[in-house]
Amino acid sequence: MSPDTPLSSQDRPSPLHRWFPHRWRDHELLDCGGGARLERFGELVLIRPEPRAIWERGMDESQWRRLSAAEFIPTGRTKGQWVPHQSVPDTWEIQYPLHTGKNLHFSLEMTRFKHVGIFPEQGANWDWIAQRMGPGKRLLNLFAYTGGASLAGRAAGAEVTHVDAIKQVVSWTRTNQELSGLDGIRWCVEDALKFSEREGRRGNQYDLVIMDPPSWGLGPKGEKWKLEEQVLRLVSATSKLVAPGGAVIMNTYSGVSPSALENMWRAVLPDAKMEAGELCLRSGTGQVLPTGSLLRLERP
Ligand SMILES: C[S@@+](CC[C@H](N)C(=O)[O-])C[C@H]1O[C@@H](n2cnc3c(N)ncnc32)[C@H](O)[C@@H]1O
């Protein structure tokens, strides 16, 4: 083929979507690189490990140190401890302003797993959720953590079912619900896969099914969740829960590529419209930090 031959439609690269949250005022990724991220949550600037940030930092180390209130130092594969550089509160609050004018409130704390109770990049999904949901719509949030997606759906008036394996995490979301001036979310401390398969047997369906499966986890009765072994079962079970005209958001932070997400869903809902790509944060110093893979699907 000569260099001037036009590309056939098959050879043309299909777009990889990149989603960014645009509405944050209480969160900012100030810089990232050198295996870490420097970010502001409200008044508090924190340093956390970020294995995806394999490039050079935009600011020098002395600036990171001067700006930050605390740094998470890992002591094992999943655990570690926070080293304060200044006095830090036990808990504090931030808000996410939805496009509808409503604010989602989150109580944050520095956990020994490096998380603070929010995945800020998910803001890109919350506005999409609030746009699609409304009174009479049903939303199922699986592996729901502190419930940003549940709050966004409920703020729009939807009936929300929130499923997570850890009771304390569900209590944390209840606090966020109260702080956000909301009520009425249905709480389920359950294994997400078991819950989905049972809902399928009952013939229950939802207008939006959201899931963010980790690479491994435990259900409340010790049910083992291992993404690479069970993800197809999860996709098959949840595909039956999507009502006609309904939608799916599937996110993973576990190294599953956007194309792999698309392949799995194409096999179970071949007629659905799909967009797959990366959920990202843009730093103040100009880098794009890819945080995970995301698929959005709409069923005809
Ligand atoms: C990556 S977090 C989800 C983050 C969420 N998308 C957000 O934006 O806040 C994964 C969650 O899955 C939960 N989990 C792990 N294993 C589970 C299981 N077998 N069934 C239900 N939830 C589980 C964990 O407790 C955790 O809250």
The ligand as an ORCA input file, in Angstrom:
! r2SCAN-3c Opt
* xyz 0 1
  C     -13.280      0.084     44.063
  S     -14.488      0.134     45.349
  C     -15.783      0.886     44.444
  C     -15.689      2.408     44.350
  C     -16.963      3.090     43.880
  N     -17.112      2.920     42.444
  C     -17.015      4.597     44.157
  O     -17.013      5.376     43.236
  O     -17.059      5.018     45.310
  C     -14.927     -1.580     45.534
  C     -15.999     -1.876     46.593
  O     -16.396     -3.247     46.428
  C     -16.747     -3.786     47.703
  N     -16.716     -5.263     47.594
  C     -15.645     -6.097     47.542
  N     -16.041     -7.396     47.381
  C     -17.396     -7.374     47.323
  C     -18.392     -8.381     47.146
  N     -18.062     -9.661     47.001
  N     -19.694     -8.005     47.101
  C     -20.043     -6.703     47.254
  N     -19.139     -5.694     47.420
  C     -17.829     -6.025     47.454
  C     -15.746     -3.186     48.656
  O     -16.237     -3.174     49.972
  C     -15.590     -1.745     48.058
  O     -16.445     -0.858     48.720
*
